[in-house]
Every structure is written in structure tokens, then in C-alpha cells.
């Protein structure tokens, strides 16, 4: 069934942070909603690019040589193989666009941050 997606509704369905939820899939890609606060571990994705789009709050993507600050309506592509970490001083709501079944922690397994894949809302 073809249905519209209401982002406010999707984000209201969960409270946990750093655990992306699939809200749509197309052409081998997933669109994920995630709430973030604090600092995520350094990692990279060897074969996948990632696109982050801020829905609410302020969010940053840190690289070893610089930091990119993002506000609502702003996005950033992190190219495959580039080490990065994400962070937010206060809770932010972010959309992630990436290929299906990408592990959120990339090349790192972390007991706290590695989320199960394919969790949909």
C-alpha cells in the first residue's frame, strides 16, 4: 500500500537514542529516523556513502580534520571510507539515507551503540 510518511509521527513512536528505525525503503536504500544526543564512536563505512539530514535540533559530523555543524533542513554526505563520528549536545532528530542492512557503527562493533538492522516503524 502506498502511504504518505509523517516525520513528526515517526519520531514520536520511539525515545531511544542512536538506534535508527527504517521508515522507508527504495531501490536498495533505506531512509532511517534516529534520535541522537551525546557523541557516537569513530567509525567508517568501507563500501557505503551516508547522507544525514537534520529534521530537528542541531547535529554535527566530526572528521579528524574538521567538524561540520548542521541545523534543521541541512544535510551532509559522508563518502565511503571516510572516518567520522556524529554528535549532538542536545537531542536532535535526524534522517539517514544509506543502503539496506548497513551497520550503524560501520567497521566498529560497540555494545552500546551498534543497533540491530532492519528495525522499522
PLY file of the C-alpha trace (Angstrom):
ply
format ascii 1.0
element vertex 121
property float x
property float y
property float z
element edge 120
property int vertex1
property int vertex2
end_header
0.00 0.00 0.00
1.25 3.47 -0.85
1.05 5.78 2.15
2.44 9.18 2.98
5.11 9.43 5.67
4.62 11.86 8.53
8.01 12.53 10.11
6.60 14.05 13.29
4.56 10.87 13.82
7.50 8.59 13.08
9.80 10.36 15.54
7.06 10.31 18.22
6.98 6.49 18.16
10.32 5.98 19.91
12.53 7.54 22.57
15.79 5.60 22.43
18.85 7.31 21.01
21.38 6.10 18.44
19.06 3.28 17.29
17.97 4.04 13.69
14.47 2.98 12.61
13.65 2.30 8.97
10.78 4.50 7.79
11.01 3.76 4.05
12.95 1.68 1.52
13.55 2.24 -2.17
15.97 0.96 -4.80
18.11 -0.89 -2.25
18.30 2.15 0.01
16.74 2.76 3.42
15.61 6.00 4.97
16.07 5.84 8.73
14.89 8.06 11.57
17.21 8.38 14.56
17.29 10.46 17.73
20.76 11.43 18.88
22.39 13.08 21.86
25.96 12.80 23.04
28.88 11.52 20.97
28.91 8.44 18.72
32.08 6.31 18.28
34.59 6.98 15.50
33.92 4.64 12.56
33.78 4.38 8.77
31.75 2.53 6.16
34.07 0.91 3.64
31.54 0.47 0.80
28.68 2.83 1.56
28.12 6.57 1.43
25.80 8.03 4.08
23.56 11.08 3.87
22.44 12.81 7.08
19.53 15.29 7.02
18.59 17.15 10.19
14.86 17.29 10.94
15.01 18.92 14.41
17.77 20.24 16.62
21.47 20.74 15.91
23.74 17.91 14.82
27.39 17.72 13.91
29.55 15.36 11.92
33.14 15.29 13.11
36.07 14.32 10.93
39.67 14.05 12.08
40.48 17.42 10.49
37.23 19.40 10.84
33.66 19.49 12.15
30.52 20.24 10.14
27.58 21.74 12.09
24.10 21.05 10.72
20.75 22.67 11.55
17.21 21.71 10.52
16.91 21.40 6.76
20.65 20.91 6.27
22.31 17.70 5.14
25.72 16.20 4.50
27.07 13.24 2.54
29.86 11.27 4.23
31.72 9.43 1.47
32.52 5.75 1.87
35.77 5.04 3.67
35.90 8.40 5.48
36.31 8.09 9.24
33.79 10.16 11.17
31.64 10.37 14.26
28.40 12.16 14.90
27.32 14.19 17.91
24.65 16.45 19.36
24.83 18.44 22.58
21.04 18.32 22.95
18.66 15.80 21.44
18.35 16.05 17.66
16.19 14.17 15.18
17.99 13.10 12.02
17.20 11.20 8.85
19.83 8.86 7.43
19.84 7.67 3.83
22.02 4.61 3.13
21.98 1.16 1.51
19.91 -1.56 3.19
21.47 -3.51 6.05
24.30 -1.03 6.72
25.51 -1.40 10.30
25.22 1.97 12.01
28.68 1.65 13.58
30.34 0.64 10.29
33.66 -1.09 10.90
33.22 -0.99 14.70
31.17 -3.28 16.94
30.12 -1.43 20.07
27.94 -2.94 22.78
26.25 0.37 23.49
25.92 1.89 20.01
25.67 -0.95 17.47
21.96 -1.18 16.66
20.08 -4.12 15.18
19.45 -3.62 11.49
16.09 -3.57 9.77
14.02 -2.26 12.69
11.05 -0.48 11.11
8.42 1.87 12.45
0 1
1 2
2 3
3 4
4 5
5 6
6 7
7 8
8 9
9 10
10 11
11 12
12 13
13 14
14 15
15 16
16 17
17 18
18 19
19 20
20 21
21 22
22 23
23 24
24 25
25 26
26 27
27 28
28 29
29 30
30 31
31 32
32 33
33 34
34 35
35 36
36 37
37 38
38 39
39 40
40 41
41 42
42 43
43 44
44 45
45 46
46 47
47 48
48 49
49 50
50 51
51 52
52 53
53 54
54 55
55 56
56 57
57 58
58 59
59 60
60 61
61 62
62 63
63 64
64 65
65 66
66 67
67 68
68 69
69 70
70 71
71 72
72 73
73 74
74 75
75 76
76 77
77 78
78 79
79 80
80 81
81 82
82 83
83 84
84 85
85 86
86 87
87 88
88 89
89 90
90 91
91 92
92 93
93 94
94 95
95 96
96 97
97 98
98 99
99 100
100 101
101 102
102 103
103 104
104 105
105 106
106 107
107 108
108 109
109 110
110 111
111 112
112 113
113 114
114 115
115 116
116 117
117 118
118 119
119 120
